[in-house]
């Protein structure tokens, strides 16, 4: 009914056995297939032009997989982060915000919190990254946050650490990227 009420969409086919519906965007001709069969297990899958996106409510993840690789947005901690360096102790409650794998390279963002002083935490990250072959390329300090960027030029990897004081806690956000 939703497809029929939208003047920009055209129903191409439905498959009750597979639990799918395929629609076409009238303007572009792009076809999208939605799989409702998995919905009873907390999953929802959409396929379009060689890319599959799956929302898995049972695992708390959104995964997109296509010709360029796999991307996921999920809950969790450091388990998906690459082991390029030792994450300093003193940061807890790590949560994975994004994790993306494309063409054998990984990128992502994780966030956590700490009760450590800003200077001590930044020094711990810098020491750990230096030991892993990274060098600091920049440091920005504002009245609200401090951000430091690190690069391993030989392996084409970067890590950025943002420290943001919030009351008695320090909010830590780390972005990692391979090029």
C-alpha positions, 0 to 999 in steps of 0.5 A: 500500500505504501508503494502504491501511495507514493507516485515516485515508486512502482511495484515491480514484483512481490514474492510471498514465499521469499517474503520480498517486494521489489520496487522501482523508482520511476525517475531513475529506474533503480530497483530495490528489493526489500526482504521482510522474511527476516523481520520476525527474527529482528532483521530487515534486509534491503538489496539494491544495485549490488549492495545489501543493507541489513539492520539486525535489531537482535545484534544492534547492528546496521551492515551494508555490503557491496562491491566496495566492501562492508560497512557496519554501524553497531554497539560494542567496544574496541573489539572491531578496532584494528590492533595497530597500537595498544589503547592506553588504560584509563579509558572505559565504557568504549563504544564502537560508533562506526566500523567500515571495511573497504578494499581491505582497509578499515576506518572507524570511530570509537568513544569512551570516557576517563577520569584521567587528567587531559594532559596525562591521557594525551601523553598516554595516547601519544606514547602508545602511538609512538611505540607503534610507529605513529608520529603526531602531526597536529594538536589543536586546543580550544577552550572546549576540547583538545584534538591530536592527530597521528600518522604512520606514513609507511603504512598509510594509517591515521589516528585522531584522538579528541578529549573533551572534559565534561564535569569530572569525566573526560569524553574520549573519541578516537577515529582511525583510518587506513588509506 
